Amino acid sequence: MDDFLDLPTLIAIVVAVFVLFRMRSVLGSRTGNERPPIDRSRSTPTEKAAQNDDTVVPLRPRAAQPDLDDERRARKLEAEIEQASHGDEGLANGLKAVAAADPTFTPKSFLEGAKAAYEMIVTAYAEGDRQTLKNLLDKDIFESFQRAIADREAAGQKVDFTFVGLPKVDITEADYDKKNVLVTVRFQAEVVSATRDADGNLVEGNPDQIQVIADEWTFARNPKSRDPNWKVIATSQLD
């Protein structure tokens, strides 16, 4: 018993009790009101950032993205206008006026539509397709085309027609007259056309040769209209 209570043993017991007491005072004791530990594996990216830095700044909200899209579209439109105007300042200003009045307008998309319309119109004219012409032409221009078709039919003539392509298409004028946006396009087209009489005799053209024709057409639409289609309001055949 005396050996168990020797001086070194008593000193060790006192030191152990003192250490335990200090650990309790530093770490505290659980009271049941402690905050639960953070599950970092389930935290969102923003929460994880906040855990690492109390001064973290939130990322820009997605609502700001349309501004970037608008800026990108504006740069794209500017580049298309510069390319379509070929250094002609008056034409460039006209295209800008059209784009300002009609936000759906871009030179590239317009020219694609104009080329498709040109092919449909010249083909419909050769075939006597009045309904297609009526949908694509202004009333006065449609009446002019219709009279020419009627005269051809009255003479018993028919047209053999093949549209080959459009090697060159350019915008030559653009304007906004406060009511309609107007764009004039010069077409250089390659076609095969042969007009024959009632007996099959060749009246005009050549069924075995590609012919190059040049036209200048003006397209128009009201930018306030819900109808997105453009109509041809003027045509002229160039030499």
Backbone as CSV, one residue per row, in Angstrom:
resi,resn,N_x,N_y,N_z,CA_x,CA_y,CA_z,C_x,C_y,C_z
1,MET,0.847,-1.209,0.000,0.000,0.000,0.000,0.863,1.233,0.000
2,ASP,1.959,1.159,0.890,2.845,2.322,0.941,3.577,2.503,-0.367
3,ASP,3.865,1.301,-1.027,4.567,1.412,-2.310,3.674,2.059,-3.364
4,PHE,2.359,1.790,-3.299,1.418,2.341,-4.296,1.260,3.843,-4.157
5,LEU,1.358,4.354,-2.932,1.151,5.783,-2.684,2.480,6.521,-2.547
6,ASP,3.484,6.030,-3.227,4.771,6.725,-3.135,4.674,8.089,-3.813
7,LEU,5.603,8.929,-3.585,5.574,10.319,-4.039,5.484,10.461,-5.558
8,PRO,6.238,9.753,-6.373,6.126,9.901,-7.839,4.735,9.581,-8.343
9,THR,4.100,8.554,-7.731,2.751,8.171,-8.182,1.756,9.262,-7.884
10,LEU,1.849,9.867,-6.728,0.936,10.947,-6.355,1.101,12.151,-7.279
11,ILE,2.339,12.444,-7.616,2.591,13.584,-8.513,1.957,13.327,-9.880
12,ALA,2.076,12.081,-10.416,1.502,11.736,-11.729,-0.009,11.876,-11.729
13,ILE,-0.649,11.470,-10.579,-2.116,11.567,-10.485,-2.558,13.014,-10.494
14,VAL,-1.837,13.882,-9.779,-2.188,15.299,-9.718,-2.055,15.937,-11.094
15,VAL,-0.989,15.602,-11.829,-0.766,16.172,-13.168,-1.888,15.748,-14.113
16,ALA,-2.294,14.471,-14.050,-3.360,13.968,-14.930,-4.669,14.689,-14.672
17,VAL,-5.000,14.882,-13.397,-6.247,15.590,-13.046,-6.198,17.018,-13.544
18,PHE,-5.046,17.669,-13.442,-4.914,19.068,-13.892,-5.094,19.184,-15.406
19,VAL,-4.499,18.219,-16.149,-4.614,18.235,-17.614,-6.060,18.045,-18.037
20,LEU,-6.770,17.108,-17.441,-8.170,16.875,-17.778,-9.018,18.105,-17.507
21,PHE,-8.737,18.777,-16.414,-9.488,19.983,-16.077,-9.263,21.080,-17.108
22,ARG,-8.015,21.267,-17.576,-7.708,22.299,-18.567,-8.371,21.983,-19.917
23,MET,-8.371,20.708,-20.320,-9.001,20.326,-21.585,-10.498,20.621,-21.546
24,ARG,-11.121,20.366,-20.404,-12.564,20.638,-20.289,-12.869,22.114,-20.380
25,SER,-12.011,22.962,-19.811,-12.246,24.405,-19.830,-12.029,24.987,-21.210
26,VAL,-11.087,24.386,-21.981,-10.804,24.896,-23.330,-11.840,24.408,-24.329
27,LEU,-12.160,23.114,-24.334,-13.052,22.529,-25.322,-14.515,22.711,-24.980
28,GLY,-14.799,22.905,-23.717,-16.196,23.056,-23.318,-16.869,21.703,-23.231
29,SER,-18.122,21.747,-22.947,-18.922,20.523,-22.834,-20.154,20.648,-23.686
30,ARG,-20.710,19.552,-24.163,-21.899,19.538,-25.010,-23.120,19.832,-24.175
31,THR,-23.985,20.739,-24.664,-25.190,21.120,-23.929,-26.447,20.678,-24.641
32,GLY,-26.313,20.171,-25.925,-27.491,19.780,-26.703,-27.952,20.854,-27.643
33,ASN,-27.353,22.056,-27.599,-27.732,23.183,-28.469,-26.654,23.483,-29.507
34,GLU,-25.693,22.587,-29.667,-24.604,22.848,-30.603,-25.130,22.845,-32.045
35,ARG,-24.524,23.668,-32.934,-24.863,23.669,-34.356,-24.339,22.395,-34.986
36,PRO,-25.103,21.787,-35.871,-24.652,20.543,-36.505,-23.441,20.822,-37.381
37,PRO,-22.576,19.854,-37.541,-21.404,20.048,-38.411,-21.850,20.225,-39.854
38,ILE,-21.065,20.979,-40.643,-21.395,21.246,-42.044,-21.023,20.033,-42.885
39,ASP,-21.995,19.567,-43.669,-21.724,18.470,-44.604,-21.214,19.073,-45.904
40,ARG,-19.896,19.152,-46.054,-19.295,19.832,-47.208,-19.589,19.111,-48.519
41,SER,-19.845,17.830,-48.436,-20.121,17.089,-49.665,-21.462,17.461,-50.262
42,ARG,-22.389,18.055,-49.447,-23.714,18.415,-49.943,-23.871,19.921,-50.108
43,SER,-22.842,20.679,-49.863,-22.929,22.129,-49.990,-22.935,22.523,-51.453
44,THR,-23.654,23.632,-51.775,-23.649,24.165,-53.131,-22.326,24.877,-53.371
45,PRO,-21.946,25.118,-54.640,-20.695,25.846,-54.931,-20.625,27.176,-54.217
46,THR,-21.752,27.907,-54.159,-21.757,29.213,-53.483,-21.508,29.058,-52.002
47,GLU,-22.160,28.004,-51.384,-21.983,27.780,-49.956,-20.554,27.393,-49.640
48,LYS,-19.955,26.543,-50.503,-18.574,26.152,-50.283,-17.641,27.343,-50.340
49,ALA,-17.917,28.253,-51.285,-17.089,29.455,-51.389,-17.237,30.311,-50.145
50,ALA,-18.480,30.412,-49.633,-18.728,31.216,-48.442,-18.034,30.618,-47.237
51,GLN,-17.951,29.262,-47.194,-17.281,28.615,-46.079,-15.800,28.939,-46.085
52,ASN,-15.229,29.136,-47.260,-13.795,29.398,-47.379,-13.469,30.869,-47.286
53,ASP,-14.426,31.736,-47.585,-14.148,33.166,-47.602,-15.425,33.923,-47.306
54,ASP,-15.485,34.575,-46.175,-16.696,35.299,-45.777,-16.972,36.487,-46.678
55,THR,-16.004,36.936,-47.469,-16.193,38.118,-48.307,-16.435,37.743,-49.760
56,VAL,-16.834,36.494,-50.049,-17.031,36.057,-51.425,-18.127,36.883,-52.093
57,VAL,-17.909,37.236,-53.371,-18.875,38.006,-54.160,-19.632,37.057,-55.075
58,PRO,-20.983,37.064,-55.078,-21.750,36.148,-55.940,-21.428,36.376,-57.406
59,LEU,-21.523,35.306,-58.217,-21.326,35.426,-59.652,-22.427,36.249,-60.266
60,ARG,-22.157,36.814,-61.464,-23.155,37.605,-62.172,-24.366,36.734,-62.486
61,PRO,-25.573,37.202,-62.186,-26.767,36.397,-62.452,-26.974,36.158,-63.930
62,ARG,-27.690,35.082,-64.269,-27.940,34.737,-65.663,-28.747,35.810,-66.386
63,ALA,-29.500,36.605,-65.646,-30.331,37.631,-66.282,-29.497,38.625,-67.072
64,ALA,-28.189,38.711,-66.746,-27.340,39.667,-67.460,-26.889,39.140,-68.819
65,GLN,-27.078,37.842,-69.081,-26.607,37.262,-70.325,-27.214,37.884,-71.587
66,PRO,-28.539,38.205,-71.613,-29.099,38.807,-72.828,-28.358,40.053,-73.292
67,ASP,-27.763,40.799,-72.344,-27.006,41.981,-72.741,-25.818,41.583,-73.613
68,LEU,-25.185,40.473,-73.237,-24.065,39.992,-74.034,-24.547,39.539,-75.399
69,ASP,-25.712,38.883,-75.446,-26.272,38.442,-76.722,-26.600,39.637,-77.605
70,ASP,-27.183,40.679,-77.018,-27.515,41.879,-77.784,-26.250,42.520,-78.350
71,GLU,-25.204,42.546,-77.547,-23.949,43.144,-78.005,-23.355,42.325,-79.146
72,ARG,-23.459,41.009,-79.024,-22.932,40.130,-80.072,-23.714,40.304,-81.370
73,ARG,-25.048,40.390,-81.259,-25.875,40.600,-82.449,-25.572,41.939,-83.104
74,ALA,-25.343,42.961,-82.291,-25.041,44.291,-82.836,-23.727,44.265,-83.626
75,ARG,-22.731,43.565,-83.093,-21.447,43.469,-83.811,-21.610,42.685,-85.109
76,LYS,-22.411,41.620,-85.058,-22.643,40.805,-86.247,-23.370,41.613,-87.322
77,LEU,-24.389,42.387,-86.901,-25.135,43.218,-87.841,-24.221,44.261,-88.469
78,GLU,-23.389,44.885,-87.667,-22.464,45.905,-88.183,-21.530,45.317,-89.226
79,ALA,-21.042,44.101,-88.967,-20.134,43.446,-89.918,-20.867,43.104,-91.220
80,GLU,-22.111,42.652,-91.109,-22.884,42.311,-92.309,-23.192,43.556,-93.142
81,ILE,-23.516,44.657,-92.476,-23.796,45.901,-93.198,-22.544,46.394,-93.915
82,GLU,-21.413,46.305,-93.248,-20.154,46.731,-93.866,-19.854,45.885,-95.102
83,GLN,-20.096,44.585,-94.999,-19.831,43.694,-96.124,-20.815,43.931,-97.272
84,ALA,-22.095,44.135,-96.943,-23.117,44.306,-97.981,-23.024,45.648,-98.688
85,SER,-22.525,46.667,-97.990,-22.488,48.014,-98.571,-21.263,48.257,-99.443
86,HIS,-20.250,47.400,-99.340,-19.043,47.510,-100.182,-18.442,48.919,-100.148
87,GLY,-18.422,49.500,-98.974,-17.810,50.819,-98.832,-18.694,51.982,-99.220
88,ASP,-19.930,51.713,-99.635,-20.867,52.782,-100.011,-21.531,53.303,-98.733
89,GLU,-21.143,54.511,-98.312,-21.637,55.055,-97.051,-23.141,55.286,-97.086
90,GLY,-23.662,55.740,-98.226,-25.106,55.965,-98.342,-25.881,54.684,-98.191
91,LEU,-25.405,53.601,-98.813,-26.065,52.312,-98.693,-25.966,51.783,-97.265
92,ALA,-24.817,51.969,-96.642,-24.639,51.517,-95.263,-25.620,52.230,-94.332
93,ASN,-25.772,53.530,-94.516,-26.720,54.282,-93.682,-28.151,53.818,-93.932
94,GLY,-28.461,53.512,-95.192,-29.794,53.018,-95.508,-30.072,51.676,-94.846
95,LEU,-29.093,50.785,-94.871,-29.250,49.474,-94.231,-29.398,49.618,-92.715
96,LYS,-28.680,50.562,-92.133,-28.805,50.811,-90.695,-30.209,51.328,-90.358
97,ALA,-30.747,52.178,-91.231,-32.095,52.703,-91.013,-33.132,51.584,-91.092
98,VAL,-32.940,50.679,-92.048,-33.860,49.543,-92.189,-33.780,48.652,-90.953
99,ALA,-32.555,48.371,-90.491,-32.371,47.509,-89.317,-32.934,48.151,-88.054
100,ALA,-32.822,49.469,-87.952,-33.363,50.162,-86.786,-34.889,50.103,-86.764
101,ALA,-35.507,50.176,-87.951,-36.966,50.134,-88.030,-37.493,48.713,-87.909
102,ASP,-36.712,47.749,-88.399,-37.130,46.346,-88.398,-36.044,45.513,-87.716
103,PRO,-36.190,45.234,-86.410,-35.155,44.505,-85.673,-34.894,43.092,-86.195
104,THR,-35.801,42.549,-87.007,-35.601,41.201,-87.545,-34.705,41.206,-88.776
105,PHE,-34.373,42.384,-89.284,-33.622,42.487,-90.540,-32.126,42.327,-90.321
106,THR,-31.515,41.496,-91.154,-30.057,41.465,-91.309,-29.789,41.275,-92.804
107,PRO,-28.758,41.903,-93.348,-28.490,41.777,-94.785,-28.343,40.334,-95.247
108,LYS,-27.660,39.516,-94.456,-27.418,38.135,-94.871,-28.710,37.340,-94.985
109,SER,-29.531,37.379,-93.939,-30.777,36.613,-93.973,-31.732,37.170,-95.018
110,PHE,-31.728,38.499,-95.203,-32.593,39.087,-96.214,-32.204,38.604,-97.610
111,LEU,-30.919,38.608,-97.915,-30.481,38.175,-99.233,-30.813,36.705,-99.492
112,GLU,-30.705,35.890,-98.463,-31.081,34.479,-98.634,-32.559,34.368,-98.997
113,GLY,-33.399,35.152,-98.309,-34.822,35.147,-98.628,-35.111,35.725,-99.996
114,ALA,-34.381,36.784,-100.366,-34.588,37.422,-101.674,-34.216,36.470,-102.808
115,LYS,-33.147,35.701,-102.630,-32.746,34.740,-103.669,-33.802,33.652,-103.842
116,ALA,-34.329,33.168,-102.720,-35.375,32.148,-102.797,-36.623,32.708,-103.470
117,ALA,-36.992,33.951,-103.125,-38.173,34.583,-103.713,-37.984,34.793,-105.217
118,TYR,-36.793,35.211,-105.620,-36.527,35.438,-107.042,-36.728,34.152,-107.844
119,GLU,-36.135,33.063,-107.355,-36.279,31.794,-108.070,-37.747,31.374,-108.152
120,MET,-38.486,31.530,-107.051,-39.896,31.148,-107.048,-40.707,31.997,-108.029
121,ILE,-40.401,33.292,-108.077,-41.189,34.194,-108.916,-40.933,33.947,-110.402
122,VAL,-39.665,33.855,-110.803,-39.396,33.666,-112.238,-39.880,32.295,-112.704
123,THR,-39.804,31.304,-111.817,-40.303,29.973,-112.169,-41.826,29.982,-112.257
124,ALA,-42.476,30.632,-111.306,-43.941,30.713,-111.318,-44.429,31.482,-112.542
125,TYR,-43.716,32.520,-112.932,-44.096,33.292,-114.126,-44.020,32.412,-115.373
126,ALA,-42.952,31.636,-115.486,-42.800,30.767,-116.654,-43.882,29.694,-116.695
127,GLU,-44.289,29.209,-115.522,-45.294,28.147,-115.453,-46.722,28.675,-115.412
128,GLY,-46.882,29.996,-115.292,-48.221,30.576,-115.202,-48.879,30.332,-113.856
129,ASP,-48.084,30.196,-112.818,-48.588,29.936,-111.462,-48.982,31.256,-110.807
130,ARG,-50.221,31.631,-110.982,-50.686,32.929,-110.491,-50.745,32.997,-108.965
131,GLN,-51.087,31.904,-108.310,-51.232,31.941,-106.857,-49.908,32.239,-106.162
132,THR,-48.837,31.602,-106.624,-47.526,31.880,-106.044,-47.133,33.328,-106.278
133,LEU,-47.382,33.837,-107.471,-47.057,35.229,-107.782,-47.855,36.188,-106.908
134,LYS,-49.105,35.863,-106.670,-49.964,36.735,-105.866,-49.449,36.847,-104.435
135,ASN,-48.866,35.768,-103.931,-48.355,35.773,-102.562,-47.051,36.547,-102.410
136,LEU,-46.328,36.693,-103.512,-44.992,37.291,-103.422,-44.874,38.680,-104.043
137,LEU,-45.886,39.079,-104.800,-45.819,40.355,-105.502,-46.831,41.347,-104.949
138,ASP,-46.439,42.619,-105.001,-47.385,43.686,-104.685,-48.520,43.665,-105.720
139,LYS,-49.655,44.203,-105.364,-50.842,44.122,-106.231,-50.575,44.620,-107.653
140,ASP,-49.964,45.794,-107.791,-49.729,46.352,-109.123,-48.769,45.482,-109.935
141,ILE,-47.710,44.983,-109.297,-46.750,44.131,-109.996,-47.414,42.809,-110.378
142,PHE,-48.235,42.284,-109.489,-48.944,41.037,-109.803,-49.843,41.211,-111.030
143,GLU,-50.553,42.318,-111.096,-51.427,42.562,-112.247,-50.614,42.619,-113.537
144,SER,-49.439,43.207,-113.483,-48.583,43.285,-114.667,-48.130,41.892,-115.111
145,PHE,-47.700,41.080,-114.155,-47.286,39.711,-114.480,-48.473,38.898,-115.005
146,GLN,-49.628,39.098,-114.392,-50.804,38.329,-114.794,-51.222,38.657,-116.225
147,ARG,-51.129,39.933,-116.607,-51.468,40.317,-117.987,-50.521,39.662,-118.984
148,ALA,-49.240,39.622,-118.624,-48.259,39.008,-119.525,-48.531,37.507,-119.671
149,ILE,-48.907,36.860,-118.592,-49.232,35.425,-118.649,-50.481,35.207,-119.503
150,ALA,-51.485,36.061,-119.314,-52.734,35.933,-120.080,-52.482,36.124,-121.573
151,ASP,-51.630,37.107,-121.916,-51.308,37.335,-123.336,-50.594,36.121,-123.918
152,ARG,-49.706,35.546,-123.156,-48.961,34.378,-123.628,-49.904,33.190,-123.834
153,GLU,-50.826,33.001,-122.886,-51.785,31.900,-122.991,-52.733,32.109,-124.169
154,ALA,-53.119,33.354,-124.383,-54.028,33.657,-125.496,-53.364,33.351,-126.841
155,ALA,-52.055,33.514,-126.895,-51.317,33.234,-128.129,-50.965,31.752,-128.257
156,GLY,-51.339,30.975,-127.265,-51.047,29.541,-127.312,-49.594,29.199,-127.074
157,GLN,-48.879,30.090,-126.428,-47.455,29.873,-126.201,-47.197,29.217,-124.834
158,LYS,-46.128,28.432,-124.785,-45.696,27.804,-123.546,-44.193,28.016,-123.374
159,VAL,-43.787,28.010,-122.120,-42.374,28.259,-121.816,-41.762,27.031,-121.160
160,ASP,-40.676,26.562,-121.737,-39.852,25.528,-121.094,-38.767,26.266,-120.313
161,PHE,-38.765,26.087,-119.011,-37.899,26.934,-118.176,-37.176,26.098,-117.131
162,THR,-35.883,26.373,-116.984,-35.075,25.746,-115.926,-34.237,26.821,-115.252
163,PHE,-34.379,26.919,-113.952,-33.577,27.881,-113.191,-32.258,27.212,-112.837
164,VAL,-31.145,27.838,-113.234,-29.823,27.249,-113.011,-29.194,27.761,-111.725
165,GLY,-29.159,29.086,-111.545,-28.559,29.620,-110.323,-28.423,31.119,-110.343
166,LEU,-27.887,31.634,-109.237,-27.672,33.072,-109.070,-26.195,33.303,-108.735
167,PRO,-25.356,33.470,-109.725,-23.928,33.659,-109.450,-23.600,34.973,-108.742
168,LYS,-24.476,35.956,-108.863,-24.189,37.235,-108.212,-25.475,37.924,-107.776
169,VAL,-25.501,38.331,-106.509,-26.655,39.035,-105.944,-26.125,40.138,-105.028
170,ASP,-26.593,41.355,-105.227,-26.121,42.481,-104.422,-27.278,43.394,-104.031
171,ILE,-27.202,43.932,-102.826,-28.124,44.989,-102.414,-27.592,46.300,-102.981
172,THR,-28.449,47.052,-103.649,-28.003,48.310,-104.257,-28.575,49.545,-103.562
173,GLU,-29.735,49.400,-102.917,-30.348,50.533,-102.218,-31.107,50.019,-100.998
174,ALA,-31.231,50.892,-100.002,-32.015,50.558,-98.809,-32.518,51.850,-98.193
175,ASP,-33.756,51.786,-97.676,-34.343,53.005,-97.120,-35.518,52.642,-96.216
176,TYR,-35.868,53.591,-95.356,-37.070,53.489,-94.536,-37.834,54.787,-94.719
177,ASP,-39.036,54.679,-95.309,-39.795,55.886,-95.628,-40.832,56.233,-94.560
178,LYS,-40.587,55.773,-93.330,-41.469,56.011,-92.174,-42.737,55.170,-92.215
179,LYS,-42.903,54.409,-93.294,-44.030,53.477,-93.364,-43.540,52.081,-93.710
180,ASN,-42.730,51.994,-94.743,-42.197,50.708,-95.181,-40.670,50.731,-95.216
181,VAL,-40.083,49.568,-94.992,-38.655,49.429,-95.235,-38.509,48.914,-96.662
182,LEU,-37.559,49.481,-97.394,-37.397,49.193,-98.820,-35.958,48.759,-99.087
183,VAL,-35.816,47.650,-99.781,-34.476,47.167,-100.132,-34.490,46.749,-101.604
184,THR,-33.564,47.307,-102.379,-33.459,46.980,-103.796,-32.289,46.036,-104.009
185,VAL,-32.527,44.989,-104.806,-31.523,43.947,-105.028,-31.286,43.771,-106.525
186,ARG,-30.030,43.650,-106.895,-29.666,43.372,-108.287,-29.313,41.882,-108.406
187,PHE,-30.033,41.193,-109.279,-29.830,39.762,-109.485,-29.148,39.513,-110.829
188,GLN,-28.145,38.679,-110.818,-27.590,38.142,-112.063,-27.904,36.647,-112.042
189,ALA,-28.801,36.242,-112.936,-29.307,34.875,-112.912,-28.920,34.104,-114.155
190,GLU,-28.795,32.808,-113.980,-28.545,31.906,-115.099,-29.757,30.994,-115.252
191,VAL,-30.351,31.009,-116.440,-31.555,30.218,-116.693,-31.470,29.592,-118.081
192,VAL,-32.291,28.585,-118.272,-32.499,28.031,-119.609,-33.975,28.242,-119.916
193,SER,-34.271,29.006,-120.971,-35.653,29.365,-121.277,-35.910,29.270,-122.777
194,ALA,-37.036,28.664,-123.086,-37.432,28.556,-124.505,-38.941,28.683,-124.599
195,THR,-39.410,29.689,-125.364,-40.840,29.896,-125.564,-41.245,29.305,-126.919
196,ARG,-42.280,28.480,-126.893,-42.743,27.836,-128.129,-44.211,28.187,-128.386
197,ASP,-44.571,28.197,-129.664,-45.957,28.476,-130.035,-46.796,27.205,-129.929
198,ALA,-48.055,27.316,-130.330,-48.981,26.187,-130.214,-48.529,24.984,-131.023
199,ASP,-47.736,25.207,-132.063,-47.258,24.115,-132.914,-45.900,23.571,-132.465
200,GLY,-45.378,24.139,-131.371,-44.089,23.668,-130.863,-42.898,24.361,-131.474
201,ASN,-43.151,25.352,-132.298,-42.041,26.086,-132.918,-41.405,27.043,-131.909
202,LEU,-40.103,27.160,-131.971,-39.385,28.045,-131.063,-39.662,29.503,-131.413
203,VAL,-40.151,30.250,-130.441,-40.452,31.661,-130.627,-39.342,32.527,-130.033
204,GLU,-38.836,32.108,-128.896,-37.834,32.917,-128.191,-37.006,32.017,-127.291
205,GLY,-35.732,32.357,-127.120,-34.870,31.607,-126.217,-34.161,30.458,-126.897
206,ASN,-33.517,29.629,-126.086,-32.753,28.493,-126.593,-32.803,27.379,-125.544
207,PRO,-33.398,26.231,-125.883,-33.535,25.145,-124.907,-32.216,24.461,-124.571
208,ASP,-31.158,24.755,-125.298,-29.878,24.076,-125.107,-28.765,25.008,-124.633
209,GLN,-29.140,26.206,-124.233,-28.112,27.182,-123.861,-28.509,27.931,-122.592
210,ILE,-27.534,28.089,-121.716,-27.781,28.873,-120.496,-27.751,30.356,-120.840
211,GLN,-28.764,31.046,-120.395,-28.887,32.477,-120.651,-28.651,33.239,-119.350
212,VAL,-27.898,34.322,-119.430,-27.659,35.169,-118.257,-28.575,36.385,-118.342
213,ILE,-29.375,36.595,-117.299,-30.270,37.750,-117.251,-29.974,38.563,-116.001
214,ALA,-30.229,39.852,-116.085,-29.993,40.745,-114.953,-31.262,41.530,-114.651
215,ASP,-31.675,41.474,-113.409,-32.878,42.183,-112.958,-32.558,42.977,-111.705
216,GLU,-33.327,44.022,-111.496,-33.234,44.800,-110.261,-34.637,44.915,-109.684
217,TRP,-34.819,44.352,-108.503,-36.134,44.326,-107.870,-36.090,45.036,-106.529
218,THR,-37.213,45.683,-106.211,-37.326,46.338,-104.910,-38.337,45.588,-104.061
219,PHE,-37.890,45.224,-102.862,-38.732,44.520,-101.890,-39.153,45.502,-100.792
220,ALA,-40.358,45.287,-100.259,-40.845,46.178,-99.209,-41.692,45.406,-98.207
221,ARG,-41.724,45.931,-96.979,-42.644,45.422,-95.966,-42.836,46.489,-94.904
222,ASN,-43.978,46.410,-94.239,-44.257,47.310,-93.123,-43.688,46.682,-91.854
223,PRO,-42.700,47.298,-91.220,-42.070,46.684,-90.044,-43.012,46.553,-88.851
224,LYS,-44.124,47.272,-88.862,-45.089,47.176,-87.767,-46.116,46.072,-88.000
225,SER,-46.066,45.483,-89.186,-47.013,44.421,-89.512,-46.565,43.101,-88.903
226,ARG,-47.534,42.270,-88.554,-47.216,40.934,-88.042,-46.789,39.994,-89.164
227,ASP,-47.074,40.380,-90.385,-46.692,39.563,-91.541,-45.191,39.739,-91.789
228,PRO,-44.390,38.686,-91.646,-42.937,38.823,-91.804,-42.475,38.851,-93.258
229,ASN,-43.389,38.602,-94.190,-43.008,38.463,-95.597,-42.798,39.812,-96.284
230,TRP,-41.826,39.821,-97.181,-41.566,40.966,-98.042,-42.278,40.728,-99.366
231,LYS,-42.653,41.813,-100.046,-43.253,41.691,-101.367,-42.496,42.568,-102.357
232,VAL,-42.471,42.102,-103.588,-41.807,42.862,-104.654,-42.742,43.981,-105.096
233,ILE,-42.252,45.223,-105.039,-43.081,46.366,-105.420,-42.608,47.024,-106.711
234,ALA,-41.441,46.622,-107.206,-40.925,47.190,-108.465,-39.952,46.217,-109.091
235,THR,-39.981,46.131,-110.416,-39.032,45.281,-111.139,-38.523,46.025,-112.360
236,SER,-37.290,45.759,-112.721,-36.747,46.317,-113.970,-35.693,45.360,-114.494
237,GLN,-35.710,45.144,-115.804,-34.722,44.272,-116.430,-33.569,45.117,-116.935
238,LEU,-32.365,44.718,-116.559,-31.178,45.467,-116.934,-30.588,44.920,-118.216
239,ASP,-29.874,45.776,-118.938,-29.235,45.348,-120.193,-28.064,44.411,-119.898
